[in-house]
Amino acid sequence: MRILMVAARCYPFMGGTETHIQEVGPRLVARGHAVDVLTTDPSGELPVEEEVLGMRVRRVPAWPRELDLYVAPGIYSAIRRGAWDLVHFQGYSSFVVPIGLLAVIRGHLPFVLTFHSGGHSSWLRNAMRSTQHALLRPLVARAARLIGVSEFEADFFSARMGVPRERFVVIPNGAAMPAPSPGIKVDPHLIVSSGRLERYKGHHRAIAALPELIRRIPDVRLHIVGTGPYERELRRLVATLGLEERVTIAAIPGLERQKMADLLASAGLFVLFSEYEAHPVAVMEALSLRRPVLVSDTSGLRELAANGLCRAISCKAGSEELAAAMAEELEARREVPDLALPDWDACAQKVGDVYCDVLSSRSPVRLTPGGVISWPPATGA
Protein backbone atom coordinates (compact mmCIF):
# COMPACT_ATOMS: atom_id res chain seq x y z
CA MET A 1 0.00 0.00 0.00
CA ARG A 2 1.32 3.46 -0.89
CA ILE A 3 0.38 6.02 1.76
CA LEU A 4 0.84 9.79 1.84
CA MET A 5 0.75 11.53 5.21
CA VAL A 6 0.15 15.28 4.98
CA ALA A 7 1.00 17.54 7.92
CA ALA A 8 1.93 21.16 8.49
CA ARG A 9 4.97 20.05 10.50
CA CYS A 10 7.02 16.95 11.17
CA TYR A 11 10.40 16.22 12.71
CA PRO A 12 12.78 17.87 13.42
CA PHE A 13 9.98 19.97 14.92
CA MET A 14 8.51 18.81 18.22
CA GLY A 15 4.89 18.21 19.13
CA GLY A 16 2.23 15.55 19.49
CA THR A 17 1.45 15.31 15.77
CA GLU A 18 5.12 15.24 14.87
CA THR A 19 5.74 12.44 17.38
CA HIS A 20 2.73 10.51 16.04
CA ILE A 21 4.09 10.59 12.48
CA GLN A 22 7.59 9.66 13.63
CA GLU A 23 6.31 6.69 15.62
CA VAL A 24 3.53 5.39 13.35
CA GLY A 25 5.09 5.97 9.92
CA PRO A 26 8.17 3.74 10.36
CA ARG A 27 6.00 1.00 11.88
CA LEU A 28 3.82 1.05 8.77
CA VAL A 29 6.97 0.85 6.65
CA ALA A 30 8.05 -2.20 8.68
CA ARG A 31 4.71 -3.77 7.82
CA GLY A 32 5.53 -3.48 4.13
CA HIS A 33 3.81 -0.21 3.24
CA ALA A 34 5.42 2.69 1.39
CA VAL A 35 4.99 5.87 3.44
CA ASP A 36 5.60 9.36 2.07
CA VAL A 37 5.28 12.49 4.20
CA LEU A 38 4.34 15.84 2.64
CA THR A 39 4.97 18.78 4.94
CA THR A 40 6.13 22.41 4.97
CA ASP A 41 9.24 24.38 5.77
CA PRO A 42 8.54 28.08 6.44
CA SER A 43 12.24 28.65 7.17
CA GLY A 44 13.56 27.40 3.83
CA GLU A 45 16.48 25.89 5.75
CA LEU A 46 15.53 22.20 5.83
CA PRO A 47 16.14 19.64 3.07
CA VAL A 48 13.50 19.73 0.33
CA GLU A 49 13.49 15.96 0.21
CA GLU A 50 15.06 13.31 2.43
CA GLU A 51 14.52 9.83 3.80
CA VAL A 52 13.70 9.57 7.49
CA LEU A 53 13.39 6.15 9.11
CA GLY A 54 12.26 4.60 5.84
CA MET A 55 9.78 7.37 5.02
CA ARG A 56 10.29 9.72 2.09
CA VAL A 57 9.76 13.26 3.35
CA ARG A 58 9.06 16.17 0.98
CA ARG A 59 8.90 19.79 2.20
CA VAL A 60 7.33 22.72 0.38
CA PRO A 61 7.58 26.43 1.27
CA ALA A 62 4.96 27.98 3.57
CA TRP A 63 4.13 31.51 4.66
CA PRO A 64 4.26 33.53 6.84
CA ARG A 65 7.43 32.43 8.53
CA GLU A 66 6.56 33.89 11.92
CA LEU A 67 3.01 32.50 12.29
CA ASP A 68 1.60 28.96 12.39
CA LEU A 69 -0.80 29.46 9.46
CA TYR A 70 1.24 27.41 6.95
CA VAL A 71 -0.10 28.81 3.71
CA ALA A 72 1.54 26.34 1.32
CA PRO A 73 0.25 26.21 -2.28
CA GLY A 74 2.87 23.57 -3.06
CA ILE A 75 0.81 21.07 -1.05
CA TYR A 76 -1.82 21.13 -3.80
CA SER A 77 0.55 20.56 -6.71
CA ALA A 78 2.51 17.85 -4.84
CA ILE A 79 -0.64 15.84 -4.19
CA ARG A 80 -1.98 16.30 -7.72
CA ARG A 81 1.27 15.13 -9.32
CA GLY A 82 1.85 12.10 -7.11
CA ALA A 83 0.23 8.69 -6.88
CA TRP A 84 -0.94 7.06 -3.69
CA ASP A 85 -3.51 4.52 -2.64
CA LEU A 86 -4.62 6.70 0.26
CA VAL A 87 -3.87 10.11 1.78
CA HIS A 88 -3.85 10.63 5.54
CA PHE A 89 -4.15 14.20 6.83
CA GLN A 90 -2.44 14.56 10.22
CA GLY A 91 -4.00 17.58 11.93
CA TYR A 92 -6.66 19.98 10.77
CA SER A 93 -5.93 23.49 12.05
CA SER A 94 -3.67 25.07 9.38
CA PHE A 95 -4.10 26.13 5.75
CA VAL A 96 -2.33 22.91 4.73
CA VAL A 97 -5.59 21.01 5.28
CA PRO A 98 -8.06 22.89 3.02
CA ILE A 99 -5.38 23.15 0.32
CA GLY A 100 -4.68 19.43 0.53
CA LEU A 101 -8.33 18.43 0.80
CA LEU A 102 -9.15 20.29 -2.40
CA ALA A 103 -6.34 18.39 -4.13
CA VAL A 104 -7.44 14.91 -3.03
CA ILE A 105 -11.10 15.60 -3.76
CA ARG A 106 -10.31 16.84 -7.26
CA GLY A 107 -8.02 13.84 -7.79
CA HIS A 108 -10.66 11.39 -6.46
CA LEU A 109 -8.20 10.02 -3.91
CA PRO A 110 -9.55 8.30 -0.78
CA PHE A 111 -8.47 10.06 2.39
CA VAL A 112 -8.72 9.90 6.15
CA LEU A 113 -8.12 12.67 8.66
CA THR A 114 -6.86 12.60 12.23
CA PHE A 115 -7.72 15.85 13.99
CA HIS A 116 -4.83 16.05 16.50
CA SER A 117 -6.59 19.11 17.88
CA GLY A 118 -4.95 21.49 20.32
CA GLY A 119 -5.47 24.85 21.93
CA HIS A 120 -4.13 28.20 20.82
CA SER A 121 -2.85 31.28 22.60
CA SER A 122 -4.45 33.74 20.16
CA TRP A 123 -7.88 34.96 21.22
CA LEU A 124 -8.66 35.75 17.59
CA ARG A 125 -7.83 32.22 16.43
CA ASN A 126 -9.94 30.79 19.23
CA ALA A 127 -12.82 33.12 18.38
CA MET A 128 -12.69 31.97 14.76
CA ARG A 129 -12.76 28.24 15.54
CA SER A 130 -16.49 27.87 14.95
CA THR A 131 -16.21 29.62 11.59
CA GLN A 132 -13.20 27.48 10.67
CA HIS A 133 -15.10 24.30 11.53
CA ALA A 134 -18.11 25.38 9.48
CA LEU A 135 -15.95 26.17 6.44
CA LEU A 136 -14.05 22.89 6.69
CA ARG A 137 -17.12 20.74 7.25
CA PRO A 138 -18.06 20.17 3.56
CA LEU A 139 -14.50 19.00 2.87
CA VAL A 140 -13.95 17.00 6.05
CA ALA A 141 -17.32 15.27 5.65
CA ARG A 142 -16.02 13.62 2.46
CA ALA A 143 -13.33 11.70 4.35
CA ALA A 144 -13.55 7.94 4.12
CA ARG A 145 -12.89 7.86 7.86
CA LEU A 146 -12.29 10.42 10.60
CA ILE A 147 -9.96 9.59 13.47
CA GLY A 148 -10.00 11.03 16.98
CA VAL A 149 -7.12 10.48 19.36
CA SER A 150 -9.59 10.33 22.26
CA GLU A 151 -13.30 9.77 22.83
CA PHE A 152 -13.47 13.43 23.77
CA GLU A 153 -12.05 14.52 20.41
CA ALA A 154 -14.32 12.23 18.39
CA ASP A 155 -17.40 13.39 20.29
CA PHE A 156 -16.36 17.04 20.02
CA PHE A 157 -15.82 17.11 16.26
CA SER A 158 -18.82 14.93 15.52
CA ALA A 159 -21.00 17.50 17.27
CA ARG A 160 -19.10 20.58 16.06
CA MET A 161 -19.00 19.55 12.39
CA GLY A 162 -22.30 17.72 12.26
CA VAL A 163 -20.70 14.44 11.10
CA PRO A 164 -22.28 11.23 12.41
CA ARG A 165 -20.32 9.73 15.29
CA GLU A 166 -20.20 6.34 13.56
CA ARG A 167 -17.96 7.88 10.90
CA PHE A 168 -15.26 8.27 13.57
CA VAL A 169 -12.80 5.77 14.97
CA VAL A 170 -10.79 6.46 18.13
CA ILE A 171 -7.07 5.60 18.02
CA PRO A 172 -5.14 6.94 21.04
CA ASN A 173 -1.55 8.04 20.77
CA GLY A 174 0.99 5.60 22.08
CA ALA A 175 2.90 5.84 25.32
CA ALA A 176 6.49 4.75 24.93
CA MET A 177 9.84 6.01 26.15
CA PRO A 178 13.28 4.43 26.48
CA ALA A 179 14.04 2.84 29.82
CA PRO A 180 15.79 5.30 32.16
CA SER A 181 19.57 5.21 32.16
CA PRO A 182 21.24 3.25 34.98
CA GLY A 183 21.44 5.26 38.17
CA ILE A 184 18.49 7.57 37.43
CA LYS A 185 16.52 8.08 40.64
CA VAL A 186 13.35 9.99 41.44
CA ASP A 187 13.97 13.48 42.82
CA PRO A 188 10.99 14.10 45.15
CA HIS A 189 11.45 17.87 44.82
CA LEU A 190 11.48 18.08 41.00
CA ILE A 191 8.40 19.04 38.96
CA VAL A 192 8.44 18.78 35.16
CA SER A 193 6.06 20.61 32.82
CA SER A 194 6.54 19.73 29.16
CA GLY A 195 5.01 21.14 25.99
CA ARG A 196 5.27 23.93 23.47
CA LEU A 197 5.85 27.31 25.09
CA GLU A 198 2.44 28.82 24.42
CA ARG A 199 0.27 30.61 26.93
CA TYR A 200 -2.58 28.09 26.63
CA LYS A 201 -0.23 25.29 27.75
CA GLY A 202 -0.30 26.73 31.27
CA HIS A 203 3.40 26.71 32.13
CA HIS A 204 2.97 30.18 33.62
CA ARG A 205 0.45 28.81 36.10
CA ALA A 206 3.02 26.37 37.45
CA ILE A 207 5.55 29.22 37.77
CA ALA A 208 3.05 31.52 39.49
CA ALA A 209 2.23 28.79 42.04
CA LEU A 210 5.88 28.16 42.88
CA PRO A 211 6.35 30.84 45.62
CA GLU A 212 3.47 29.34 47.62
CA LEU A 213 4.75 25.82 46.91
CA ILE A 214 8.22 26.78 48.18
CA ARG A 215 6.66 27.81 51.48
CA ARG A 216 5.30 24.26 51.75
CA ILE A 217 8.27 22.39 50.24
CA PRO A 218 11.41 24.58 50.49
CA ASP A 219 13.59 22.58 48.08
CA VAL A 220 11.10 22.29 45.23
CA ARG A 221 12.22 23.05 41.64
CA LEU A 222 10.45 23.33 38.29
CA HIS A 223 11.83 22.23 34.91
CA ILE A 224 9.89 23.42 31.85
CA VAL A 225 10.70 21.58 28.62
CA GLY A 226 9.86 23.13 25.26
CA THR A 227 10.28 25.95 22.80
CA GLY A 228 7.85 28.50 21.49
CA PRO A 229 6.77 32.12 21.28
CA TYR A 230 5.83 32.46 24.95
CA GLU A 231 9.36 31.82 26.22
CA ARG A 232 10.20 35.50 26.78
CA GLU A 233 7.09 36.05 28.89
CA LEU A 234 7.80 32.94 30.94
CA ARG A 235 11.36 34.06 31.65
CA ARG A 236 10.09 37.53 32.55
CA LEU A 237 7.67 35.98 35.07
CA VAL A 238 10.45 33.88 36.54
CA ALA A 239 12.61 37.00 36.98
CA THR A 240 9.74 39.03 38.44
CA LEU A 241 9.11 36.35 41.07
CA GLY A 242 12.83 35.94 41.77
CA LEU A 243 12.77 32.26 40.82
CA GLU A 244 15.85 32.08 38.60
CA GLU A 245 17.44 29.48 40.89
CA ARG A 246 14.27 27.40 41.03
CA VAL A 247 13.02 27.31 37.43
CA THR A 248 14.77 25.85 34.39
CA ILE A 249 13.38 26.51 30.90
CA ALA A 250 15.20 24.40 28.32
CA ALA A 251 14.28 22.40 25.25
CA ILE A 252 15.30 18.80 24.62
CA PRO A 253 15.65 17.99 20.90
CA GLY A 254 13.05 15.54 19.67
CA LEU A 255 15.57 12.90 18.69
CA GLU A 256 17.19 12.91 22.15
CA ARG A 257 14.63 10.49 23.56
CA GLN A 258 16.97 9.08 26.19
CA LYS A 259 17.63 12.51 27.66
CA MET A 260 13.89 13.19 27.85
CA ALA A 261 13.22 9.79 29.38
CA ASP A 262 15.85 10.37 32.07
CA LEU A 263 14.38 13.77 32.97
CA LEU A 264 10.84 12.42 33.18
CA ALA A 265 11.94 9.38 35.17
CA SER A 266 13.61 11.65 37.74
CA ALA A 267 10.55 13.85 38.26
CA GLY A 268 8.64 13.68 41.50
CA LEU A 269 5.63 15.03 39.61
CA PHE A 270 4.66 15.85 36.03
CA VAL A 271 2.15 18.68 35.48
CA LEU A 272 0.25 19.99 32.47
CA PHE A 273 -2.08 22.90 33.24
CA SER A 274 -3.18 23.30 29.63
CA GLU A 275 -6.50 24.84 28.58
CA TYR A 276 -7.05 22.23 25.86
CA GLU A 277 -5.55 18.85 24.96
CA ALA A 278 -7.04 16.04 22.92
CA HIS A 279 -4.70 13.23 24.02
CA PRO A 280 -1.34 14.72 25.03
CA VAL A 281 1.72 12.69 24.09
CA ALA A 282 3.71 14.42 26.87
CA VAL A 283 1.37 13.09 29.55
CA MET A 284 1.40 9.60 28.04
CA GLU A 285 5.20 9.62 28.07
CA ALA A 286 5.28 10.56 31.74
CA LEU A 287 2.74 7.84 32.56
CA SER A 288 4.78 5.28 30.62
CA LEU A 289 7.63 5.98 33.05
CA ARG A 290 5.21 5.59 35.98
CA ARG A 291 5.37 9.19 37.13
CA PRO A 292 2.41 10.80 38.94
CA VAL A 293 0.65 13.39 36.80
CA LEU A 294 -1.45 16.45 37.69
CA VAL A 295 -3.49 18.11 34.91
CA SER A 296 -6.22 20.66 34.28
CA ASP A 297 -9.75 19.32 34.44
CA THR A 298 -10.63 19.97 30.81
CA SER A 299 -10.97 18.40 27.34
CA GLY A 300 -9.03 15.16 26.81
CA LEU A 301 -7.15 15.67 30.08
CA ARG A 302 -10.42 15.13 31.94
CA GLU A 303 -10.84 11.83 30.09
CA LEU A 304 -7.42 10.64 31.26
CA ALA A 305 -8.28 11.54 34.85
CA ALA A 306 -11.67 9.82 34.59
CA ASN A 307 -9.86 6.68 33.48
CA GLY A 308 -7.74 6.79 36.63
CA LEU A 309 -4.48 7.67 34.87
CA CYS A 310 -3.86 10.99 36.62
CA ARG A 311 -5.34 13.63 38.92
CA ALA A 312 -7.20 16.65 37.56
CA ILE A 313 -7.66 20.07 39.12
CA SER A 314 -10.00 22.88 38.05
CA CYS A 315 -8.88 25.11 35.19
CA LYS A 316 -9.91 28.04 37.39
CA ALA A 317 -7.73 27.00 40.31
CA GLY A 318 -5.62 29.85 41.65
CA SER A 319 -1.96 29.72 42.60
CA GLU A 320 -2.62 28.67 46.20
CA GLU A 321 -4.88 25.81 45.13
CA LEU A 322 -2.39 24.66 42.50
CA ALA A 323 0.44 24.83 45.02
CA ALA A 324 -1.57 22.80 47.53
CA ALA A 325 -2.34 20.13 44.94
CA MET A 326 1.28 19.91 43.79
CA ALA A 327 2.48 19.70 47.39
CA GLU A 328 0.03 16.88 48.11
CA GLU A 329 1.24 14.94 45.09
CA LEU A 330 4.92 15.44 45.91
CA GLU A 331 4.51 14.56 49.58
CA ALA A 332 2.43 11.47 48.81
CA ARG A 333 5.29 10.02 46.72
CA ARG A 334 2.74 7.88 44.95
CA GLU A 335 3.74 4.52 43.53
CA VAL A 336 2.17 4.69 40.09
CA PRO A 337 1.08 1.18 39.04
CA ASP A 338 2.30 -0.46 35.85
CA LEU A 339 -0.65 0.79 33.82
CA ALA A 340 -1.99 -0.81 30.67
CA LEU A 341 -1.33 2.13 28.36
CA PRO A 342 -1.85 2.31 24.60
CA ASP A 343 1.39 1.77 22.72
CA TRP A 344 2.67 2.85 19.31
CA ASP A 345 2.61 -0.69 17.91
CA ALA A 346 -1.11 -0.92 18.63
CA CYS A 347 -1.63 2.59 17.29
CA ALA A 348 0.11 1.75 14.01
CA GLN A 349 -1.82 -1.51 13.70
CA LYS A 350 -5.14 0.26 14.14
CA VAL A 351 -4.20 2.99 11.66
CA GLY A 352 -3.21 0.30 9.14
CA ASP A 353 -6.51 -1.48 9.75
CA VAL A 354 -8.36 1.74 8.92
CA TYR A 355 -6.43 2.04 5.66
CA CYS A 356 -7.25 -1.53 4.68
CA ASP A 357 -10.90 -1.08 5.58
CA VAL A 358 -11.14 2.08 3.46
CA LEU A 359 -9.43 0.55 0.45
CA SER A 360 -11.17 -2.83 0.58
CA SER A 361 -14.30 -1.32 -0.95
CA ARG A 362 -12.61 0.90 -3.52
CA SER A 363 -11.08 0.39 -6.95
CA PRO A 364 -7.39 1.27 -7.58
CA VAL A 365 -6.67 4.98 -7.79
CA ARG A 366 -5.16 6.88 -10.70
CA LEU A 367 -1.46 7.05 -11.46
CA THR A 368 0.51 9.91 -12.87
CA PRO A 369 0.99 9.79 -16.67
CA GLY A 370 2.99 6.69 -17.54
CA GLY A 371 2.56 5.31 -14.04
CA VAL A 372 5.56 7.29 -12.75
CA ILE A 373 5.50 8.30 -9.11
CA SER A 374 7.23 11.62 -8.64
CA TRP A 375 7.24 14.71 -6.54
CA PRO A 376 6.87 18.07 -8.30
CA PRO A 377 10.20 19.79 -8.94
CA ALA A 378 11.31 22.23 -6.27
CA THR A 379 10.70 25.16 -8.63
CA GLY A 380 7.05 24.18 -8.90
CA ALA A 381 6.52 23.99 -5.18
TORKOL-364126 format. One line per field, with one value per residue (C-alpha): residue number from 0; z, y, x. Coordinates in steps of 0.001 Angstrom, whole numbers, padded with zeros to 6 digits. Each point is the difference from the previous one (the first is absolute). Layout:
BEGIN
torba	(NUM	...)
w	(Z	...)
v	(Y	...)
u	(X	...)
This chain:
BEGIN
torba	(0	1	2	3	4	5	6	7	8	9	10	11	12	13	14	15	16	17	18	19	20	21	22	23	24	25	26	27	28	29	30	31	32	33	34	35	36	37	38	39	40	41	42	43	44	45	46	47	48	49	50	51	52	53	54	55	56	57	58	59	60	61	62	63	64	65	66	67	68	69	70	71	72	73	74	75	76	77	78	79	80	81	82	83	84	85	86	87	88	89	90	91	92	93	94	95	96	97	98	99	100	101	102	103	104	105	106	107	108	109	110	111	112	113	114	115	116	117	118	119	120	121	122	123	124	125	126	127	128	129	130	131	132	133	134	135	136	137	138	139	140	141	142	143	144	145	146	147	148	149	150	151	152	153	154	155	156	157	158	159	160	161	162	163	164	165	166	167	168	169	170	171	172	173	174	175	176	177	178	179	180	181	182	183	184	185	186	187	188	189	190	191	192	193	194	195	196	197	198	199	200	201	202	203	204	205	206	207	208	209	210	211	212	213	214	215	216	217	218	219	220	221	222	223	224	225	226	227	228	229	230	231	232	233	234	235	236	237	238	239	240	241	242	243	244	245	246	247	248	249	250	251	252	253	254	255	256	257	258	259	260	261	262	263	264	265	266	267	268	269	270	271	272	273	274	275	276	277	278	279	280	281	282	283	284	285	286	287	288	289	290	291	292	293	294	295	296	297	298	299	300	301	302	303	304	305	306	307	308	309	310	311	312	313	314	315	316	317	318	319	320	321	322	323	324	325	326	327	328	329	330	331	332	333	334	335	336	337	338	339	340	341	342	343	344	345	346	347	348	349	350	351	352	353	354	355	356	357	358	359	360	361	362	363	364	365	366	367	368	369	370	371	372	373	374	375	376	377	378	379	380)
w	(000000	-000889	002646	000078	003371	-000228	002940	000574	002013	000667	001540	000710	001499	003299	000910	000356	-003720	-000894	002505	-001333	-003564	001147	001990	-002266	-003435	000446	001513	-003109	-002115	002030	-000866	-003690	-000887	-001851	002052	-001365	002124	-001554	002294	000036	000798	000663	000733	-003336	001920	000080	-002766	-002735	-000119	002222	001365	003692	001617	-003268	-000820	-002931	001261	-002367	001218	-001822	000889	002298	001091	002180	001691	003395	000370	000092	-002922	-002513	-003243	-002388	-003596	-000787	002012	-002747	-002910	001866	000649	-003524	-001601	002206	000229	003193	001049	002903	001522	003762	001282	003391	001713	-001164	001287	-002675	-003632	-001013	000545	-002257	-002701	000214	000269	-003205	-001731	001104	-000736	-003497	-000526	001323	002557	003128	003167	003760	002509	003569	001762	002513	001381	002434	001613	-001107	001773	-002439	001065	-003631	-001164	002808	-000858	-003618	000786	-000593	-003365	-000914	000860	-002051	-003042	000249	000559	-003692	-000690	003183	-000399	-003188	001884	-000223	003740	002735	002878	003505	002384	002894	000570	000938	-003359	-002021	001904	-000266	-003765	-000740	001755	-001214	-003673	-000124	-001162	001313	002873	-001727	-002664	002670	001404	003161	-000114	003027	-000273	001307	003242	-000386	001219	000330	003337	002344	000000	002814	003195	-000739	003207	000800	001375	002333	-000326	-003824	-002040	-003800	-002343	-003660	-003165	-002521	001617	-000672	002511	-000300	001125	003520	000860	001485	002482	001350	000323	001721	002550	000837	002738	002001	-000711	001271	003305	000267	-001506	000243	-002403	-002858	-003585	-003349	-003381	-003061	-003227	-003360	-002465	-001312	-000211	003679	001268	000559	002104	002057	000704	000906	002513	001480	000436	001460	002628	000705	-000953	-002222	002296	000134	-003601	-003033	-003495	-002575	-003076	-000626	-003725	-001231	-000980	003463	001415	002627	001470	000185	001538	002682	000905	000213	001989	002565	000526	003237	-001891	-003582	-000551	-003005	000771	-003609	-001059	-002714	-000904	-002035	001093	001010	-000932	002774	002681	-001505	000022	003673	000819	-001934	002427	002925	001158	001807	-002136	000885	-002781	-000627	000153	-003627	-003467	-000527	003269	001858	-001851	001170	003592	-000262	-001112	003149	-001757	001747	002302	-001364	001561	-001064	-002863	002197	002925	001339	000945	003601	-001066	-002625	002515	002510	-002592	-001148	003604	000716	-003019	000816	003671	-000772	-002085	-001771	-001416	-003439	-001051	-003190	-002030	-003156	-002306	-003762	-001883	-003402	-001409	000719	-001331	-003287	-000303	000433	-002480	-002512	000602	-000825	-003261	-000985	000904	-002116	-003015	000129	-001532	-002565	-003430	-000628	-000216	-002908	-000760	-001411	-003800	-000868	003502	001291	003637	000468	002099	-001759	-000643	002676	-002361	-000270	003716)
v	(000000	003459	002565	003762	001745	003751	002257	003617	-001104	-003105	-000728	001647	002106	-001160	-000601	-002659	-000242	-000075	-002797	-001926	000073	-000924	-002968	-001304	000585	-002234	-002736	000049	-000201	-003047	-001576	000287	003278	002900	003180	003487	003130	003345	002944	003625	001980	003696	000568	-001247	-001508	-003692	-002561	000091	-003776	-002650	-003476	-000259	-003425	-001549	002770	002352	003545	002901	003623	002930	003710	001548	003532	002020	-001101	001460	-001389	-003536	000502	-002055	001406	-002478	-000124	-002642	-002498	000057	-000569	-002710	-002007	000457	-001170	-003032	-003413	-001629	-002533	002174	003410	000518	003579	000359	003017	002403	003506	001579	001060	-003220	-001896	001872	000265	-003722	-000995	001852	-001896	-003474	000687	001234	-002999	-002446	-001372	-001716	001755	-000159	002774	-000073	003255	000198	003060	002376	003356	003353	003085	002460	001217	000788	-003530	-001425	002325	-001146	-003732	-000367	001748	-002139	-003185	001087	000784	-003283	-002145	-000574	-001167	-002004	-001725	-001648	-001919	-003766	-000078	002559	-000826	001434	-000546	-000151	-000558	003657	001095	-002290	001161	003644	000076	-002183	002573	003071	-001027	-001832	-003271	-003217	-001497	-003389	001537	000395	-002506	000693	-000858	001340	001099	-002445	000242	-001084	001251	-001581	-001588	002459	-000084	-001962	002007	002313	000513	001911	003487	000614	003779	000202	000959	-000256	001836	-000887	001413	002785	003386	001503	001797	-002526	-002794	001443	-000029	003477	-001376	-002434	002850	002297	-002731	-000632	002683	-001503	-003517	000960	001029	-003549	-001872	002193	-002004	-000289	000762	000275	-001098	001193	-001843	001553	002817	002552	003622	000342	-000639	003677	000546	-003107	001124	003461	-001544	-002102	003125	002027	-002678	-000415	-003678	-000175	-002609	-002077	-000092	-001452	000657	-002108	-002008	-003601	-000804	-002447	-002642	000005	-002413	-001414	003430	000683	-003403	000584	003393	-001346	-003043	002268	002209	-000173	001352	000813	002829	001315	002912	000400	001534	-002605	-003378	-002812	-002809	001489	-002031	001732	-001336	-003485	000014	000945	-002717	-002569	000708	-000395	003602	001613	002587	003058	001660	002548	-001338	000654	-001574	-003238	000509	-000539	-003295	-001194	000901	-001722	-003143	000116	000875	003324	002635	003023	003424	002802	002237	002929	-001039	002844	-000125	-001052	-002864	-001149	000175	-002030	-002671	-000220	-000207	-002820	-001949	000501	-000872	-003092	-001449	-002148	-003350	000161	-003504	-001647	001252	-001601	002940	000185	-000539	001076	-003533	-000238	003514	-000838	-003267	001778	002723	-002687	-001783	003226	000302	-003580	000450	003163	-001532	-003373	001505	002227	-000519	000879	003717	001896	000174	002860	-000119	-003104	-001379	001975	001015	003315	003094	003361	001721	002442	002923	-000978	-000183)
u	(000000	001322	-000946	000461	-000082	-000609	000850	000936	003038	002048	003381	002381	-002804	-001462	-003622	-002662	-000778	003670	000614	-003010	001364	003502	-001281	-002778	001555	003079	-002165	-002186	003153	001076	-003339	000820	-001720	001610	-000423	000608	-000317	-000943	000628	001161	003110	-000699	003701	001319	002920	-000947	000605	-002642	-000003	001563	-000536	-000821	-000313	-001127	-002479	000504	-000521	-000702	-000160	-001568	000243	-002615	-000836	000132	003172	-000869	-003550	-001413	-002395	002034	-001342	001647	-001290	002623	-002065	-002627	002371	001956	-003152	-001342	003256	000581	-001619	-001176	-002570	-001108	000750	000018	-000297	001710	-001562	-002659	000731	002259	-000430	001765	-003251	-002469	002678	000702	-003659	-000812	002803	-001097	-003660	000788	002288	-002634	002457	-001346	001078	-000251	000602	001253	-000853	002891	-001763	001636	-000517	001343	001275	-001600	-003431	-000775	000832	-002117	-002877	000130	-000068	-003729	000279	003010	-001903	-003010	002165	001892	-003068	-000936	003563	000551	-003373	001303	002687	-000224	000662	000602	002328	-000040	002883	-002474	-003711	-000173	001428	-002271	-003085	001041	000542	-003002	-002173	001895	000096	-003300	001607	-001587	001968	000118	002240	002698	002461	002012	003714	001931	003596	002539	001907	003592	003350	003434	000763	001751	003783	001672	000193	-002950	-001967	-003170	000622	-002978	000457	000027	-003082	000039	-002374	000481	-001533	000260	000582	-003413	-002169	-002845	002345	-000067	003700	-000436	-002515	002570	002527	-002502	-000817	003652	000465	-002876	001276	003476	-001565	-001357	002972	003137	002183	-002492	001123	-001775	001385	-001941	000812	-000849	000426	-002434	-001074	-000942	003530	000842	-003115	000716	003555	-001270	-002423	002788	002153	-002871	-000627	003716	-000059	003083	001594	-003174	-001249	001749	-001385	001811	-000916	001023	000346	-002596	002516	001616	-002550	002333	000666	-003740	-000671	002626	-001467	-003547	001101	001679	-003061	-001911	-003009	-000979	-002503	-001902	-002332	-001101	-003313	-000555	001499	-001487	002344	003355	003059	001991	-002343	000034	003801	000075	-002536	002035	002858	-002428	000167	-002963	-001759	-002105	-002032	-002735	-003533	-000876	-000341	001936	001884	-003274	-000416	003423	-000865	-003389	001816	002117	003259	000618	-001483	-001856	-000463	-002334	001121	-001031	002177	002111	003655	-000658	-002258	002492	002830	-002011	-000772	003623	001195	-002442	001210	003672	-000402	-002081	002857	-002546	000996	-001566	-001094	001219	-002954	-001334	000656	-000516	003244	001278	-000062	-003720	-000524	001746	-001929	-003325	000942	000994	-003308	-001851	001931	-000819	-003648	-000241	001714	-001744	-003130	001695	001527	003685	000725	001506	003706	001971	000475	001997	-000424	002994	-000056	001728	000010	-000372	003335	001112	-000615	-003653	-000526)
